[in-house]
Amino acid sequence: METKRQTRDQETRLGVGIGWRPEIDLAVERLERVDWVEAVAENLCPDHLPESVQALRARGVPVVPHGVSLGLGGAHEPDPGRLSALAATAEALDAPLVTEHLAFVRADHEGRTLEAGHLLPVPHTRDALEVVVRNVRAAQRELPVPLALENIAPLIAWPGDELTEAQFLAELVERTGVRLLIDVANLHTAHVNLGVDPARELDTLPLDALAYVHIAGGVERNGVWHDTHAHPVTEPVLEVLDELCRRTSPDGVLLERDAQFPSPRELGAELDAVREVLTRHPEAAGGGAAEAAPEEPPAADASRDITTTIRITTGRRDRLAERQGALLASLTTGAEAPEGFDAERLAVQRKALGDKRREVLAKSAPGLAEALDDGYPDAFASYAAEHPLTGTAREDALALARHALAGGGTKLPDDRRRAVAAWLRETDAPRRGTLRRARRVWRSVTERRR
């Protein structure tokens, strides 16, 4: 008799896929033999899915939402609003699962919440593990489908780690039943940047909990591997995929590309390179994965006194919050580096965060970057030096425009100044109009109560 677990495994056997991005939506639709796609959850509105995504779903192509902002590795409990949005996106897509990262993306420092705009590593300590276990369980309670967590591409490592990343993930799986999204490009990144042995990590990871695999391109600069998602997949990364397939047969492998998009033919060639690796392992090409991790997280500490558990967890959250806040402040505000970190590697991470923030801002507000023209890099550098990221990309762009108009950075020529002012008026108008309407409604309600 077919069990519920076997049925679920068949339903989630994905095949070879590619990351859906608006810039290549038509190419993704037309690529041959694309079995499924993954989309960044924060870029989708459940009530207004892009036409391309709807067309793919109508053809029966599974779409998996991939979160980037939940921050389950952070000191605070998951934000209910972000969890609700991720759950709604999963339901709108009828997704078989949702995925996120073992990472922290924000932290409190000196009374304000700093945003990294990037995925940063979690300390691999027992304290951090206790916090992440509770964060993952909180997320699992709110999500309508299974959750899988991804290993990230590290540029830096925490001093004083008590576990390897693979050991950390193995314990997390055992205690929560969470599934794994293994990024083989990120294993290669850890190998180049931190000296981690991918084969040893794969031997330690609980591959029976594997949901699917990521693969992506990157580039090495000055001995540091940057997981850019903007370059072709290299042979060493394909070799890590081969190592993984020697140990298990993944239900799915997905190619990520986020920038410098090549022609559809080149994308197809990269997908063929993935398929070639899978064909070396026939069981990987057609499924046959080991049984997935338990759906229900084990009640490991259900018998413990709840007051004691809360007190212990609070202390651990506080310690983790202090460490993460100090690191993020160093990376974004120029604060002193926490003791034990490699200063040169922190400088690389700091520059990477700044570059990514500048690129994201320009992409989210192209009109502002166009208005500033060749003055954009200087204006951004002046602005970012005084204003760490604390909000959304839209809020960041509005603040940059005001900074530039107030004389921050180099003085703008009159024509650029007028262009920036016009962009600011047009972009900020809906928000100001909404606020004015809200104030009118509030005054009306107040007057009626009188």
C-alpha positions as CSV (number, residue, x, y, z in Angstrom):
1,M,0.0,0.0,0.0
2,E,1.2,3.5,-0.9
3,T,1.9,5.6,2.2
4,K,1.2,9.3,2.6
5,R,5.0,9.9,2.8
6,Q,5.6,8.1,-0.6
7,T,2.8,10.1,-2.2
8,R,4.3,13.4,-0.9
9,D,7.8,12.3,-2.2
10,Q,6.3,11.7,-5.7
11,E,4.6,15.0,-5.7
12,T,7.7,16.9,-4.7
13,R,10.1,15.1,-7.1
14,L,11.0,18.3,-9.0
15,G,13.7,17.5,-11.7
16,V,15.9,20.2,-13.2
17,G,14.8,23.8,-12.9
18,I,15.8,27.4,-13.0
19,G,15.2,30.5,-10.9
20,W,12.4,32.6,-12.3
21,R,13.3,36.3,-12.5
22,P,11.3,39.1,-14.2
23,E,14.3,39.9,-16.5
24,I,14.2,36.4,-18.0
25,D,10.6,35.5,-17.6
26,L,10.0,34.9,-21.4
27,A,13.2,32.9,-21.7
28,V,12.3,30.7,-18.7
29,E,8.9,30.1,-20.3
30,R,10.5,29.0,-23.6
31,L,13.4,27.0,-22.3
32,E,13.1,23.3,-23.1
33,R,12.9,20.6,-20.4
34,V,12.6,23.0,-17.5
35,D,10.7,20.9,-15.0
36,W,10.1,23.6,-12.3
37,V,11.0,27.1,-11.2
38,E,11.8,28.9,-8.0
39,A,10.9,32.6,-7.4
40,V,12.1,35.0,-4.7
41,A,9.1,35.2,-2.4
42,E,9.5,38.9,-1.5
43,N,9.2,39.8,-5.2
44,L,5.8,38.2,-5.6
45,C,2.4,39.6,-4.6
46,P,0.0,36.7,-3.8
47,D,-3.0,38.6,-5.2
48,H,-1.2,39.7,-8.4
49,L,1.1,37.0,-9.6
50,P,3.1,37.9,-12.7
51,E,1.6,36.7,-16.0
52,S,4.6,34.6,-16.7
53,V,4.3,32.8,-13.4
54,Q,0.6,32.2,-14.0
55,A,1.4,30.8,-17.4
56,L,3.9,28.4,-15.9
57,R,1.5,27.2,-13.3
58,A,-1.2,26.7,-15.9
59,R,1.2,24.4,-17.7
60,G,1.6,22.4,-14.5
61,V,5.1,23.7,-13.7
62,P,5.7,23.8,-10.0
63,V,6.7,27.1,-8.5
64,V,8.6,27.2,-5.2
65,P,8.8,30.5,-3.2
66,H,12.3,31.2,-1.9
67,G,12.5,33.6,1.0
68,V,15.4,35.9,1.6
69,S,14.3,38.3,4.4
70,L,12.9,36.1,7.2
71,G,16.2,35.9,9.1
72,L,15.6,32.7,11.0
73,G,19.2,32.8,12.2
74,G,18.6,36.1,13.9
75,A,18.3,36.7,17.6
76,H,14.6,37.8,17.4
77,E,11.6,35.5,16.8
78,P,10.4,35.5,13.2
79,D,8.3,38.6,12.2
80,P,4.6,37.6,12.0
81,G,4.0,39.8,9.0
82,R,6.8,38.3,7.0
83,L,5.7,34.8,8.0
84,S,2.1,35.6,7.0
85,A,3.3,37.0,3.6
86,L,5.4,33.9,3.0
87,A,2.5,31.6,3.9
88,A,0.2,33.5,1.6
89,T,2.6,33.3,-1.3
90,A,3.0,29.5,-0.8
91,E,-0.8,29.1,-0.9
92,A,-1.2,31.3,-3.9
93,L,1.4,29.2,-5.8
94,D,0.0,25.9,-4.5
95,A,3.7,25.3,-3.7
96,P,4.9,21.9,-2.4
97,L,7.3,23.6,0.1
98,V,8.9,26.9,0.9
99,T,12.6,27.6,1.4
100,E,14.7,30.1,3.4
101,H,18.2,30.4,4.6
102,L,20.2,29.6,7.7
103,A,21.3,33.2,8.1
104,F,20.6,36.5,9.9
105,V,19.8,39.6,8.0
106,R,19.1,42.3,10.6
107,A,20.2,43.1,14.2
108,D,19.7,45.7,16.8
109,H,22.5,48.1,17.7
110,E,22.3,51.2,19.9
111,G,18.5,51.5,19.8
112,R,17.9,50.9,16.1
113,T,17.5,47.9,13.8
114,L,20.2,47.6,11.2
115,E,19.5,45.8,7.9
116,A,22.3,43.9,6.2
117,G,20.6,43.6,2.8
118,H,22.4,40.3,2.6
119,L,22.6,36.9,4.1
120,L,25.1,36.7,7.0
121,P,26.3,33.6,8.8
122,V,25.0,32.4,12.2
123,P,27.5,31.6,14.9
124,H,27.7,27.8,15.1
125,T,27.3,27.6,18.9
126,R,25.0,25.8,21.2
127,D,23.4,29.1,22.3
128,A,22.7,30.0,18.7
129,L,21.3,26.5,17.9
130,E,18.8,26.8,20.7
131,V,17.6,30.1,19.3
132,V,17.4,28.9,15.7
133,V,15.5,25.7,16.8
134,R,12.8,27.9,18.3
135,N,12.7,30.2,15.4
136,V,12.3,27.3,13.0
137,R,9.5,25.8,15.0
138,A,7.7,29.1,15.1
139,A,8.0,29.3,11.3
140,Q,6.8,25.8,10.8
141,R,3.7,26.4,12.9
142,E,2.6,29.3,10.6
143,L,3.6,27.9,7.2
144,P,1.0,25.7,5.3
145,V,3.7,23.5,3.7
146,P,7.1,22.0,4.7
147,L,10.1,24.4,5.2
148,A,13.6,23.8,3.9
149,L,16.7,25.8,4.9
150,E,19.7,26.6,2.8
151,N,23.3,26.9,3.7
152,I,24.7,30.3,2.7
153,A,27.8,31.5,0.9
154,P,30.2,32.7,3.6
155,L,32.8,35.4,3.3
156,I,33.5,35.5,7.0
157,A,33.4,33.0,9.9
158,W,32.6,33.6,13.6
159,P,35.4,33.1,16.1
160,G,34.7,30.4,18.7
161,D,32.4,28.2,16.7
162,E,31.5,25.0,18.5
163,L,30.1,23.1,15.5
164,T,30.7,23.0,11.8
165,E,27.8,24.3,9.6
166,A,27.0,20.7,8.7
167,Q,26.9,19.6,12.4
168,F,24.7,22.6,13.2
169,L,22.3,21.8,10.3
170,A,22.2,18.1,11.3
171,E,21.1,18.9,14.9
172,L,18.6,21.4,13.6
173,V,17.1,18.8,11.3
174,E,17.0,16.2,14.2
175,R,15.3,18.6,16.6
176,T,12.8,20.3,14.2
177,G,12.2,18.0,11.2
178,V,13.1,20.9,8.9
179,R,14.3,19.9,5.4
180,L,17.4,21.0,3.7
181,L,18.2,23.0,0.6
182,I,21.8,22.3,-0.2
183,D,23.6,24.9,-2.3
184,V,26.7,23.2,-3.8
185,A,28.0,26.6,-5.0
186,N,27.9,27.8,-1.4
187,L,29.8,24.7,-0.3
188,H,32.4,25.6,-2.9
189,T,32.4,29.2,-1.5
190,A,33.1,27.9,2.0
191,H,35.9,25.8,0.7
192,V,37.7,28.7,-1.0
193,N,37.0,31.3,1.7
194,L,37.2,29.3,4.9
195,G,39.0,26.1,4.0
196,V,35.9,23.9,4.5
197,D,36.0,20.5,2.9
198,P,32.8,20.0,0.8
199,A,33.1,16.2,0.9
200,R,33.4,16.1,4.6
201,E,30.4,18.5,4.9
202,L,28.3,16.2,2.6
203,D,29.3,13.2,4.8
204,T,28.0,15.0,7.9
205,L,24.8,16.5,6.5
206,P,21.6,14.5,6.9
207,L,21.0,14.0,3.2
208,D,17.8,12.0,3.9
209,A,16.3,15.4,4.7
210,L,17.3,16.9,1.3
211,A,14.5,18.8,-0.4
212,Y,16.5,20.0,-3.4
213,V,19.8,21.5,-4.6
214,H,20.9,24.9,-5.7
215,I,23.8,25.5,-8.2
216,A,25.1,28.9,-9.4
217,G,28.1,30.7,-10.8
218,G,30.6,33.0,-9.1
219,V,34.0,34.5,-9.5
220,E,37.3,34.5,-7.5
221,R,38.9,37.8,-6.7
222,N,42.1,38.1,-4.7
223,G,41.7,34.6,-3.3
224,V,38.1,35.2,-2.2
225,W,35.2,33.5,-3.9
226,H,32.1,35.7,-4.6
227,D,28.8,33.8,-5.1
228,T,27.6,36.4,-7.7
229,H,24.9,34.5,-9.5
230,A,26.1,36.5,-12.4
231,H,28.6,34.2,-13.9
232,P,28.5,30.7,-15.5
233,V,28.7,27.7,-13.3
234,T,32.3,26.6,-13.0
235,E,33.7,23.0,-13.1
236,P,34.6,22.9,-9.4
237,V,31.0,23.7,-8.5
238,L,29.8,20.9,-10.8
239,E,32.2,18.6,-9.1
240,V,30.6,19.3,-5.7
241,L,27.2,18.5,-7.3
242,D,28.8,15.2,-8.5
243,E,30.0,14.5,-5.0
244,L,26.5,15.1,-3.6
245,C,25.0,12.8,-6.3
246,R,27.4,10.0,-5.2
247,R,25.7,10.1,-1.8
248,T,22.1,10.6,-2.6
249,S,19.7,11.3,-5.5
250,P,18.3,14.8,-5.2
251,D,14.6,15.4,-5.9
252,G,15.5,18.6,-7.7
253,V,18.4,20.7,-8.9
254,L,17.9,24.4,-9.6
255,L,20.1,26.9,-11.5
256,E,20.2,30.4,-10.0
257,R,21.0,33.5,-12.1
258,D,20.3,37.0,-10.8
259,A,22.3,39.4,-13.0
260,Q,24.2,39.7,-16.3
261,F,21.7,37.4,-17.8
262,P,23.0,35.4,-20.8
263,S,21.1,34.3,-23.9
264,P,18.6,31.5,-23.6
265,R,21.0,29.3,-25.4
266,E,23.7,29.8,-22.8
267,L,21.2,29.2,-20.0
268,G,20.1,26.0,-21.7
269,A,23.7,24.9,-21.9
270,E,24.2,25.4,-18.2
271,L,21.1,23.4,-17.5
272,D,22.5,20.7,-19.8
273,A,25.7,20.7,-17.8
274,V,23.6,19.9,-14.7
275,R,21.8,17.2,-16.5
276,E,25.1,15.6,-17.6
277,V,26.2,15.3,-14.0
278,L,22.9,13.7,-13.1
279,T,23.2,11.2,-15.9
280,R,26.4,9.9,-14.3
281,H,24.2,8.8,-11.5
282,P,21.1,7.2,-13.0
283,E,19.3,7.1,-9.7
284,A,19.7,10.9,-9.4
285,A,18.2,11.6,-12.8
286,G,15.0,9.8,-12.1
287,G,14.4,10.2,-8.4
288,G,14.8,7.4,-5.8
289,A,15.6,9.8,-3.0
290,A,15.8,8.5,0.6
291,E,12.9,9.0,2.9
292,A,12.4,12.7,3.8
293,A,12.8,14.0,7.3
294,P,9.8,13.7,9.7
295,E,7.0,16.1,9.0
296,E,6.3,16.7,12.6
297,P,9.1,18.2,14.7
298,P,9.9,16.0,17.7
299,A,8.7,17.2,21.1
300,A,12.2,17.1,22.5
301,D,11.6,19.4,25.5
302,A,7.9,19.2,26.0
303,S,8.4,17.9,29.5
304,R,10.7,20.7,30.6
305,D,9.4,23.4,32.9
306,I,8.1,26.2,30.6
307,T,9.3,29.0,32.8
308,T,12.8,27.7,32.9
309,T,12.8,27.1,29.1
310,I,11.7,30.7,28.5
311,R,14.3,32.1,30.9
312,I,17.1,30.1,29.3
313,T,16.1,31.0,25.7
314,T,15.8,34.7,26.6
315,G,19.3,34.7,27.9
316,R,20.6,33.0,24.8
317,R,18.7,35.4,22.5
318,D,20.2,38.4,24.4
319,R,23.7,37.0,24.0
320,L,23.2,36.3,20.3
321,A,21.6,39.7,19.7
322,E,24.6,41.4,21.3
323,R,27.1,39.5,19.1
324,Q,25.1,40.0,15.9
325,G,24.5,43.6,16.6
326,A,28.2,44.3,17.1
327,L,29.1,42.5,13.9
328,L,26.5,44.2,11.7
329,A,27.4,47.6,13.2
330,S,31.0,47.0,12.2
331,L,30.0,46.0,8.7
332,T,27.5,48.9,8.1
333,T,28.5,51.8,10.3
334,G,32.2,51.5,10.6
335,A,32.0,50.6,14.3
336,E,35.0,48.7,15.7
337,A,35.3,45.1,14.6
338,P,34.3,42.5,17.3
339,E,37.3,40.7,18.8
340,G,38.4,37.6,17.0
341,F,37.4,38.4,13.4
342,D,39.8,38.6,10.5
343,A,40.0,42.4,9.8
344,E,40.9,41.9,6.1
345,R,38.0,39.5,5.6
346,L,35.6,41.8,7.4
347,A,36.7,44.6,5.0
348,V,35.8,42.3,2.0
349,Q,32.4,41.6,3.5
350,R,31.9,45.3,4.3
351,K,32.6,46.2,0.7
352,A,30.4,43.4,-0.6
353,L,27.5,44.7,1.5
354,G,28.0,48.3,0.2
355,D,28.3,47.2,-3.4
356,K,25.1,45.1,-3.1
357,R,23.2,47.9,-1.4
358,R,24.2,50.4,-4.2
359,E,23.2,47.9,-6.9
360,V,19.8,47.0,-5.2
361,L,19.0,50.7,-4.7
362,A,19.8,51.5,-8.4
363,K,17.7,48.6,-9.5
364,S,14.7,49.4,-7.3
365,A,14.8,53.1,-8.2
366,P,16.2,53.4,-11.7
367,G,14.7,56.8,-12.1
368,L,16.8,58.2,-9.3
369,A,20.0,56.6,-10.5
370,E,19.3,58.0,-14.0
371,A,18.6,61.5,-12.5
372,L,21.9,61.4,-10.6
373,D,23.6,60.1,-13.7
374,D,27.4,59.7,-13.3
375,G,27.0,61.4,-9.9
376,Y,25.2,58.4,-8.5
377,P,28.3,56.5,-7.1
378,D,29.6,59.6,-5.2
379,A,26.1,60.5,-4.0
380,F,25.5,57.0,-2.8
381,A,28.9,56.7,-1.1
382,S,28.3,60.0,0.8
383,Y,24.8,58.9,1.8
384,A,25.7,55.4,2.9
385,A,28.6,56.5,5.0
386,E,26.2,58.4,7.2
387,H,23.0,56.3,6.9
388,P,23.2,52.5,7.4
389,L,20.4,50.5,5.9
390,T,17.4,50.4,8.3
391,G,14.4,50.0,6.1
392,T,13.2,48.9,2.7
393,A,14.8,49.7,-0.7
394,R,12.1,52.3,-1.4
395,E,12.8,54.1,1.9
396,D,16.5,53.9,1.2
397,A,16.0,55.5,-2.3
398,L,13.8,58.3,-0.9
399,A,16.4,59.1,1.8
400,L,19.2,59.1,-0.7
401,A,17.3,61.6,-2.9
402,R,16.7,63.9,0.1
403,H,20.4,63.6,1.1
404,A,21.5,64.6,-2.4
405,L,19.2,67.6,-2.5
406,A,20.4,68.7,0.9
407,G,23.9,68.9,-0.4
408,G,25.2,65.6,0.7
409,G,28.2,64.4,-1.3
410,T,29.3,66.4,-4.3
411,K,27.2,69.5,-5.3
412,L,24.7,68.5,-8.0
413,P,24.5,70.6,-11.2
414,D,21.2,72.4,-11.6
415,D,19.8,70.0,-14.2
416,R,20.5,66.9,-12.1
417,R,19.1,68.7,-9.0
418,R,15.8,69.4,-10.8
419,A,15.7,65.8,-12.1
420,V,16.2,64.4,-8.6
421,A,13.6,66.8,-7.2
422,A,11.1,65.7,-9.8
423,W,11.7,62.0,-9.1
424,L,11.3,62.6,-5.4
425,R,8.0,64.5,-5.9
426,E,6.6,61.8,-8.2
427,T,7.8,58.8,-6.1
428,D,6.8,60.2,-2.7
429,A,3.4,61.6,-3.9
430,P,1.3,58.4,-3.3
431,R,2.7,58.0,0.2
432,R,2.1,61.7,1.1
433,G,-1.4,61.5,-0.5
434,T,-2.2,58.4,1.6
435,L,-1.1,60.1,4.8
436,R,-3.2,63.2,4.0
437,R,-6.2,61.0,3.4
438,A,-5.6,59.1,6.6
439,R,-5.4,62.4,8.5
440,R,-8.7,63.6,7.0
441,V,-10.4,60.3,8.0
442,W,-9.0,60.6,11.5
443,R,-10.2,64.2,11.9
444,S,-13.7,63.2,10.6
445,V,-13.9,60.3,13.1
446,T,-12.8,62.6,15.9
447,E,-15.3,65.3,15.1
448,R,-18.2,62.8,14.9
449,R,-17.2,61.4,18.4
450,R,-17.5,64.9,19.8
